[in-house]
Amino acid sequence: MTKQVPTVKDAVYQILRNHKIDTVFGNPGSNELHFLKDFPADFQYVLCLDEGVVVGMADGYAQASGQPSFVNLHSAAGTGNAMGALTNSRNSHSPIVVTSGQQARSMVFSDPLLKNTDATTLPKPLVKDSYEPLSPQEVPYSINRAINLAVSDAPGPVYVSIPYDDWEEPARENLDLLLDRKVVQVACVDPSTIQDLRERIAQAQSPVLVLGPEVDSAGCNDLVARLAERMNAPAWVAPSAPRCPFPTNHRCFAGILPAGEASLCDKIKSHDFILVIGGPVFRYHQKDPGALLPQGAQLVHVTSDADEAARAPMGDALITGIQPFVEQLYAALPEKEADCPVFKQDVVRNTDDGAALTVENLFDCVEEIAPANSIYLNEATSTLATLWSRLTMATSGSYYFAAAGGLGFALPAALGVQMACPCRQVIAFIGDGSMHYSISALWTAVRYQIPAIFIVLNNNGYMALRWFAELFDVDSAPGLEIEGVDFVKIAEGYGVKSEHVDSLKSFKLSLAAALESNGPSLIEVKL
C-alpha cells in the first residue's frame, strides 16, 4: 500500500505540537480560513478584535510563559494594523511567530484583492526575519525555522507569509526528519574572561550593577541579587526597563535609572566600575545632554543581543547567554564574610481610609492588599518611578512594560500574561490615554473569562506629554487633553465588571472585590 502523505496543514500543526505550541492568537480573514478549517481539538484559538491586540496578547503570553507564541493575521491589512504592537515585541525580545495569509499562489500574478505585495518587506525592520515560502512543500520547513529563530538569542518576532492554497497541498516525504530534530543553544563564557572580570571587580573601589530585562527573561533574578551582595554593589534597573530583573524588596535594590544622559550619569557618579547585564547601554528617552559615564569609570556590557553590543557608545561588551554568565561570575567571586550595605531607600506609606487619593497612596494600597506574587503591568507612564519605588516585585516575571513605548500594550498583554500564569494575579495600571489604543481587548477578556484586573488612572489627558511639554519649555500645544470619557460604561458594554472610585477607601473595597472575582474587572480612578 502507498503511504499517505500528510497535507501541509497537518504537517504544520504537528510541528507546533512538537514545539509545545497549542494556542493560536488571531483575527481571521478570508486568506486564513484554509488554515483554520477543521481546527484541531487539542488547540485553542484566541480571538481578538484588532490585530494590535492579537500581537499584544501574544507578546504577554510569550514573555510570561517563556515559550514562543503563534499569531495568525490577515494579509497586508492585518499585518499593518499589528505593526505598532510589533515595536514592543521586537524591543522586548518576545519570541513570536507571526503568520499571515497571502492570496492564492495560483492567482497572485493578476494582482488580486488581498494580495500582500512584497509581503516580506512589509513587517521589516520589526522582525528578526521575514519570509514567504517559494513552494507549498516549503511551508512546514519555514514554520519550523521561524520557531527556532524566534527563540534563539536574542529572541524576537519572526514573520511568515503563506499563500492560502498551500495548506491543502501534500507535504514532502521524509517529513519525519524535520519533526524529529531539536535545536539547543548553549552559551558559556571562557574561564579567562570570567577571571578578568573577577579581577576588575576586586580592584574597583565602588562597583555597581545595572540590570536589564534579559535577567528576568532568564529567570536569574535571585542569583543576580546574591551576585550584588558578593560585589557589595547597589543594583539599578536600566532605564525604561520592560521587565523587573531584581527583587525590589532586596537590600541592594537602588531603583530604576532615569532615561537621560546627565541624569543617569549623576545617579552612578560615585562608581568606578559599572557592570551592565541583560540590557542595552543605555536606552535614553528625553534629551538631557551630559557625560555618558563618570570620569574614569569602566563599563562592561553583557548581552545576548549582538546588535545591542555593536551600537553601544561606550564600554567593553560580551555577547553571551545571561544565565550561564551570571552563574559563572557568581561562582568565581569570593564569598562575603559580612552583610553588604543597605542601598534600598525607605518609603513612607499612608493607606488610611481618609488619606488623599494620590498615585502614591493608591500603589501603597495595592501593595497592602494584592497577593504577594502578583504580576504588574504599567501603561500609566507618568507613574513609572512611583510604581518602582512602592510595589514589591520579588520573583521572576512580576512586571511587564511596553519595551518600545508603543501605547496599547498593557491591556492585551495583561490577558496573555494571565493566560500563561493562571496561578498568579495580574494587575494592569493603564492611563486613560493608553486605554483607547486597545480597548477591544476587554471583549476577549470576557469571552475567555480571563481574571485580570485593570486599574484605569484617569487624569483627562496625556500626563506624560504634559511633563515633556514642561521639560521642553513648550508653553502650549494641542492634543494633550482627553475629556468626557466614561471607561466604566465602555467596559460594562463589553461585559466587564467595572466601578468608579473617588476615595482611597472605595478603591480598597473595589480592589478587594476584584481580587475575589473569577472574571476580568476594571476600576476607574479619577486623579
C-alpha positions in Angstrom: 0.0 0.0 0.0 1.1 3.6 -0.7 1.9 5.5 2.4 -0.4 8.5 2.8 1.5 11.8 2.7 0.1 14.5 5.2 -1.0 17.8 3.9 1.0 21.0 4.5 -1.6 22.0 7.2 -1.3 18.7 9.0 2.5 18.9 9.0 2.4 22.4 10.4 0.1 21.5 13.2 2.3 18.6 14.1 5.4 20.9 14.1 3.5 23.2 16.5 2.7 20.3 18.8 6.4 19.2 18.8 7.3 22.7 20.0 4.6 22.6 22.7 2.6 25.4 20.9 -1.2 24.7 21.3 -2.6 28.3 21.2 -3.2 30.4 18.1 -3.8 34.2 18.7 -5.6 35.7 15.7 -8.1 37.8 13.9 -9.1 35.9 10.8 -9.7 36.9 7.2 -10.6 35.0 4.1 -6.9 34.2 3.4 -6.6 32.4 6.7 -9.8 30.2 6.6 -8.0 27.2 4.9 -5.5 27.1 7.8 -8.4 27.3 10.4 -10.6 24.7 8.6 -11.2 21.7 10.8 -9.3 23.4 13.6 -7.7 20.6 15.8 -9.4 19.9 19.1 -6.1 20.0 21.0 -5.5 23.6 20.0 -7.1 26.8 21.3 -7.9 29.7 19.1 -8.0 33.1 21.0 -10.0 35.6 19.0 -9.1 39.3 19.3 -11.0 42.1 17.6 -8.0 44.1 16.5 -4.6 42.9 15.2 -2.7 45.1 17.6 -4.5 43.3 20.4 -3.6 40.0 18.9 0.1 40.7 18.9 0.0 42.5 22.3 -1.7 39.4 23.9 0.7 37.0 22.2 3.6 39.2 23.4 2.5 39.0 27.0 1.9 35.2 26.7 5.3 34.6 25.2 7.2 36.7 27.8 5.3 35.2 30.8 5.4 31.5 29.6 8.9 31.6 28.2 7.5 29.7 25.2 7.1 31.0 21.6 3.6 32.2 20.8 1.9 31.8 17.4 0.0 34.5 15.7 -2.3 34.4 12.6 -3.0 37.7 10.9 -4.8 38.7 7.7 -2.6 39.6 4.7 -1.2 43.1 4.4 -4.0 44.9 6.2 -3.8 42.7 9.3 0.0 42.9 9.3 -0.1 46.7 9.0 -2.6 47.0 11.9 -0.3 44.9 14.1 3.0 46.7 13.4 2.5 49.2 16.2 2.4 46.4 18.7 5.4 44.7 17.0 7.6 47.6 18.0 7.2 46.5 21.6 7.7 42.8 20.8 10.9 43.4 19.0 12.4 45.5 21.7 11.3 43.2 24.5 12.8 40.1 22.7 9.4 38.4 22.7 9.6 35.1 20.7 6.5 35.3 18.4 5.9 33.5 15.1 3.7 35.9 13.1 2.0 34.2 10.2 -0.3 36.0 7.7 -2.4 34.7 4.8 -1.3 35.5 1.3 -3.6 35.4 -1.6 -3.8 32.1 -3.5 -0.5 31.2 -5.1 -2.3 30.3 -8.3 -3.7 33.8 -8.8 -1.3 36.3 -7.3 0.0 37.0 -10.9 -3.1 39.1 -11.6 -2.6 41.3 -8.5 -6.0 40.4 -6.9 -7.6 41.9 -3.9 -6.0 41.0 -0.6 -2.6 40.2 -2.3 0.2 41.1 0.1 2.5 42.9 -2.3 6.1 42.4 -1.4 5.0 40.6 1.7 8.4 40.0 3.2 9.3 43.7 3.2 6.1 45.0 5.0 7.0 43.9 8.6 10.6 45.0 8.4 12.5 46.2 10.5 10.3 45.0 13.3 11.0 41.2 12.9 14.2 39.1 13.1 13.4 37.6 9.7 10.6 37.8 7.1 9.9 35.0 4.6 7.4 33.7 2.1 7.9 30.1 1.0 8.7 29.5 -2.6 6.5 26.4 -2.8 3.8 24.7 -0.7 6.2 22.0 0.4 8.5 24.6 1.9 5.8 25.9 4.3 6.5 23.3 7.1 10.2 24.0 6.9 9.6 27.7 7.0 7.4 27.4 10.2 9.9 25.2 11.9 12.7 27.6 11.0 10.7 30.5 12.2 10.1 28.9 15.6 13.7 28.1 16.1 14.8 31.5 15.1 12.2 33.3 17.3 13.6 31.6 20.4 17.3 31.9 19.6 19.3 34.6 21.2 18.3 37.3 21.1 14.7 36.2 20.8 12.1 38.2 18.8 9.3 38.0 16.4 9.6 36.2 13.0 7.2 36.7 10.1 6.0 34.1 7.6 3.6 34.9 4.7 1.7 31.8 3.4 -0.5 31.6 0.3 -3.8 30.2 1.3 -4.0 27.4 -1.3 -0.7 25.9 0.1 -2.4 24.4 3.1 -4.2 21.5 1.4 -1.2 20.6 -0.8 0.7 17.4 0.1 3.8 17.9 2.2 7.2 16.5 1.3 8.0 12.9 2.1 10.6 12.2 4.8 8.9 14.9 6.9 9.7 12.8 9.9 13.3 14.0 9.7 12.1 17.6 10.3 9.7 16.5 13.1 12.4 14.7 15.0 15.1 17.4 15.1 15.8 19.7 18.1 17.9 22.9 18.3 19.6 23.5 21.6 21.6 26.7 22.2 24.3 26.7 24.9 26.5 29.8 25.6 29.2 29.8 28.2 32.0 32.3 28.8 35.6 31.1 28.6 37.3 31.0 32.1 39.9 33.7 31.2 37.1 36.2 30.6 35.5 35.4 33.9 38.8 35.7 35.7 39.5 39.1 34.1 36.1 40.3 35.3 36.7 39.0 38.8 40.0 41.0 38.9 38.3 44.1 37.7 35.6 43.8 40.3 38.2 43.2 43.0 40.2 46.3 42.0 37.1 48.6 41.9 36.5 50.9 44.8 32.8 51.1 44.2 31.2 48.7 41.7 27.6 49.0 40.6 25.2 46.7 38.7 22.8 47.9 36.0 20.3 45.3 35.1 18.1 44.8 32.0 15.1 42.7 31.0 17.2 39.7 29.9 18.0 38.9 33.5 14.3 38.4 34.2 13.7 36.5 31.0 16.5 34.1 32.0 14.9 33.7 35.5 18.0 34.5 37.4 16.8 37.5 39.5 17.6 35.8 42.8 21.1 34.8 41.6 21.8 38.3 40.5 20.6 39.5 43.9 23.2 37.2 45.5 25.8 38.5 43.0 25.1 42.1 44.1 25.7 41.0 47.7 29.1 39.4 46.8 30.1 42.6 44.9 28.9 44.9 47.7 27.2 46.7 44.9 23.9 48.6 44.5 21.7 47.2 41.8 19.9 49.7 39.5 17.3 48.8 36.9 18.1 50.0 33.4 16.0 53.0 32.2 12.5 52.2 30.9 13.1 48.5 31.6 10.2 46.4 30.2 10.7 43.8 32.9 11.8 43.6 36.6 15.3 42.0 36.8 15.9 42.4 40.5 13.8 41.9 43.7 12.6 45.4 44.6 12.5 44.4 48.3 16.2 43.5 48.4 18.7 45.5 50.4 20.8 46.1 47.2 17.9 47.5 45.2 18.6 51.1 44.3 15.7 51.9 42.0 15.2 52.5 38.3 17.6 54.8 36.4 16.3 57.9 34.6 16.4 57.9 30.8 18.6 60.9 30.2 22.4 61.2 29.7 23.1 63.7 32.5 20.5 62.4 35.0 21.6 58.8 34.6 25.3 59.6 34.9 24.5 61.6 38.1 22.9 58.5 39.7 26.0 56.4 39.2 28.6 59.2 39.6 30.2 57.7 42.7 31.0 54.3 41.0 34.2 53.4 39.1 33.1 50.0 37.7 29.7 49.5 36.0 28.6 46.0 35.1 25.5 46.1 32.8 23.8 42.7 32.5 21.0 41.9 30.1 20.0 45.3 28.7 21.2 48.0 26.3 23.8 50.6 27.1 21.9 52.9 27.6 18.3 53.4 26.3 17.8 57.1 26.7 14.4 58.9 26.2 14.5 62.6 26.9 17.2 64.9 25.6 19.4 65.5 28.6 22.9 66.2 27.4 25.8 65.3 29.7 28.6 62.9 30.3 27.8 59.3 29.4 30.0 57.8 32.2 31.5 59.2 35.4 35.1 60.4 34.9 37.5 57.4 34.9 34.8 54.8 35.3 35.0 51.5 33.4 31.9 49.7 32.0 31.4 46.1 30.9 28.2 45.3 29.0 26.9 41.7 29.0 24.1 40.9 26.5 22.8 38.1 24.2 21.9 40.7 21.6 24.8 41.3 19.2 23.1 44.5 17.9 22.9 46.0 21.3 26.6 45.2 21.8 27.5 46.7 18.4 25.7 50.0 18.9 26.7 50.9 22.4 28.6 54.1 22.6 31.0 53.1 25.4 32.4 50.2 27.4 33.5 46.7 26.7 30.9 44.2 25.5 30.4 40.5 26.0 27.8 38.6 23.9 26.7 35.5 25.7 23.8 33.8 27.4 22.7 35.7 30.5 22.0 32.7 32.8 25.3 30.9 32.3 27.3 34.1 32.6 25.7 35.0 35.9 26.2 31.5 37.2 29.9 31.5 36.2 30.6 35.0 37.6 28.9 34.3 40.9 30.8 31.1 41.4 34.1 32.9 40.6 33.6 35.7 43.2 34.7 35.1 46.8 32.1 34.7 49.5 31.4 37.7 51.8 32.1 37.4 55.5 29.5 40.1 56.4 26.3 41.6 55.1 26.7 44.1 52.3 25.4 47.7 52.9 21.7 48.5 52.6 21.1 50.5 49.4 17.3 50.4 49.3 15.6 53.7 50.1 12.9 53.7 52.8 9.4 54.7 51.7 6.8 56.4 54.0 3.4 54.9 53.3 -0.2 56.0 54.1 -3.1 53.7 53.4 -5.6 55.1 55.9 -9.1 55.3 54.6 -9.2 59.0 55.0 -5.9 59.7 53.2 -5.9 61.6 49.9 -6.4 59.6 46.7 -2.9 60.1 45.3 -0.9 57.8 43.0 1.5 57.1 45.8 -1.2 56.1 48.3 -3.0 54.0 45.6 0.1 52.0 44.9 0.6 51.5 48.7 -3.0 50.1 48.9 -2.2 47.7 46.1 1.0 46.7 47.9 -1.1 46.1 51.1 -4.0 44.2 49.6 -2.8 42.3 46.5 -1.3 38.8 46.7 2.5 38.8 47.3 3.2 37.1 44.0 1.0 39.4 41.9 2.2 40.4 38.4 2.0 44.1 37.4 1.8 45.8 34.0 2.1 49.5 33.7 1.0 51.8 30.9 0.4 54.9 33.0 3.8 56.1 32.1 3.8 59.2 34.3 3.7 56.9 37.3 6.7 54.9 36.3 9.1 55.9 39.1 6.4 55.8 41.7 5.4 52.2 40.9 9.1 51.0 41.1 9.6 52.6 44.5 6.3 51.4 46.1 5.4 47.9 44.7 7.2 44.7 45.7 8.2 42.6 42.8 10.3 39.9 44.3 10.1 37.0 41.8 10.8 36.5 38.1 8.0 37.6 35.8 6.5 40.1 38.1 6.4 43.2 35.8 5.9 44.0 32.1 6.1 47.3 30.3 5.9 48.4 26.7 9.5 48.0 25.6 9.4 50.4 22.7 6.9 52.8 24.3 4.1 51.8 21.9 0.8 52.5 23.6 -1.9 49.8 23.7 0.4 47.1 25.1 -0.7 46.7 28.7 -4.3 45.8 28.2 -3.9 42.8 25.8 -0.5 41.8 27.3 -2.1 41.5 30.7 -4.5 39.0 29.2 -1.7 37.0 27.7 0.3 37.1 30.9 -2.7 35.9 32.9 -3.3 33.0 30.5 0.3 32.0 30.9 0.3 32.4 34.7 -3.2 31.4 35.9 -2.0 30.9 39.5 -0.8 34.5 39.9 -3.0 37.6 39.9 -2.3 40.1 37.1 -3.0 43.8 37.7 -2.5 46.4 35.0 -2.2 50.1 35.6 -3.3 51.9 32.5 -3.6 55.6 31.8 -6.8 57.0 30.2 -4.9 58.0 27.1 -3.4 54.5 26.7 -6.8 52.7 27.2 -8.1 53.9 23.9 -5.5 52.1 21.8 -6.6 48.5 22.6 -10.0 48.8 24.4 -11.5 46.0 22.4 -9.3 43.6 24.3 -12.0 43.8 27.0 -14.2 41.7 24.8 -11.5 39.0 24.6 -11.2 39.1 28.4 -14.9 38.4 28.8 -15.1 35.8 26.1 -12.4 33.7 27.7 -13.1 34.8 31.3 -9.5 35.9 32.0 -9.5 37.3 35.5 -7.0 40.2 35.1 -7.7 43.5 36.9 -7.4 46.8 35.0 -6.9 50.0 37.1 -7.5 53.0 34.9 -5.7 56.1 36.2 -7.8 58.8 34.6 -6.3 62.3 34.6 -8.2 63.5 31.5 -5.2 63.6 29.2 -1.6 62.6 28.3 0.1 63.4 31.6 3.5 62.2 30.4 3.2 64.6 27.5 2.4 67.4 29.9 5.6 66.6 31.7 7.6 66.6 28.5 6.0 69.9 27.5 7.3 71.4 30.7 10.7 69.8 30.1 10.9 71.1 26.5 9.6 74.6 27.6 6.5 74.2 25.4 4.0 76.7 26.8 1.0 75.4 24.8 0.3 72.5 22.5 -2.9 71.0 21.2 -3.9 67.4 21.7 -2.9 66.8 25.3 -6.3 66.8 26.8 -8.9 64.0 26.7 -12.2 64.7 28.4 -15.7 63.3 28.6 -14.9 59.5 28.6 -16.6 57.1 31.0 -14.5 53.9 31.0 -16.9 52.1 33.3 -19.7 52.4 30.9 -17.5 51.3 28.0 -16.2 48.3 30.0 -19.8 47.4 31.0 -20.7 47.4 27.4 -18.1 44.7 26.8 -19.4 42.8 29.8 -16.6 43.6 32.3 -17.5 44.2 35.9 -16.5 47.8 36.5 -16.6 50.6 39.1 -15.7 54.3 39.6 -13.8 55.2 42.8 -13.2 58.6 44.2 -11.6 57.9 47.6 -8.9 55.6 48.9 -11.5 53.7 51.0 -13.7 53.0 47.9 -10.6 51.9 46.0 -9.6 49.4 48.6 -13.1 48.0 48.6 -13.2 47.7 44.8 -9.8 46.1 44.6 -10.7 43.6 47.3 -13.9 42.7 45.4 -11.9 42.4 42.1 -9.4 40.0 43.7 -12.3 37.8 44.7 -13.8 37.8 41.2 -13.5 34.9 38.7 -13.5 37.2 35.7 -12.0 40.4 34.5 -12.6 43.6 36.5 -12.0 47.3 35.8 -11.6 50.1 38.3 -11.6 53.7 37.1 -9.7 56.1 39.4 -10.2 59.8 38.8 -7.0 61.7 39.7 
